[in-house]
Amino acid sequence: MLALITGNLISTRKYLDIAARDALLAMGAAALAMMPDRPRTKERAQMPARGCGWTDRDDPRSVH
């Protein structure tokens, strides 16, 4: 679809910047469509614990 819009914009000789943008979006979409699916893993990666290093909620420096 974006390729058709790009062709139309180029044929009118107007909005060539938009035509270039649409052409690049079409190429990016085609590249993403050709990428293989990532393999599924049984285990999820564990995220490190987030925090500021203290757990006391009465501490005035606490962001809680």
C-alpha positions in Angstrom: 0.0 0.0 0.0 2.8 2.4 0.9 4.5 1.6 -2.4 1.4 2.7 -4.3 1.1 5.9 -2.3 4.8 6.6 -3.0 4.3 6.0 -6.7 1.3 8.3 -6.8 3.3 11.1 -4.9 6.3 10.7 -7.3 4.0 10.8 -10.4 2.5 14.2 -9.3 6.0 15.6 -8.7 4.8 17.1 -5.4 5.6 16.1 -1.8 8.7 14.3 -2.8 9.8 14.3 0.9 6.7 12.5 1.9 7.2 10.0 -1.0 10.7 9.3 0.3 9.4 8.8 3.8 6.7 6.4 2.6 9.3 4.5 0.5 11.5 4.0 3.5 8.6 2.9 5.7 7.6 0.4 3.0 11.1 -1.0 2.9 11.3 -1.2 6.7 7.9 -3.0 6.8 9.1 -5.5 4.2 12.3 -6.1 6.1 10.4 -6.7 9.3 8.0 -9.1 7.6 10.9 -11.2 6.3 12.4 -11.6 9.8 12.0 -15.0 11.3 10.1 -15.4 14.5 12.2 -15.6 17.6 12.3 -19.0 19.2 10.1 -19.4 22.3 11.9 -20.1 25.5 10.4 -22.1 28.4 11.9 -19.8 31.1 11.6 -16.1 31.3 14.7 -14.1 32.0 14.8 -12.9 35.6 15.0 -9.1 35.9 17.3 -7.7 38.5 15.6 -6.1 41.5 15.0 -2.4 41.2 15.5 0.0 44.0 17.6 2.7 45.5 19.4 0.6 48.0 17.2 1.3 51.0 13.9 -0.2 52.0 12.8 2.0 55.0 9.7 3.9 54.1 10.2 6.3 57.0 13.5 7.5 55.5 13.0 11.1 54.2 15.2 10.2 51.2 12.7 7.4 50.2 10.8 7.9 46.9 7.8 5.8 48.1 
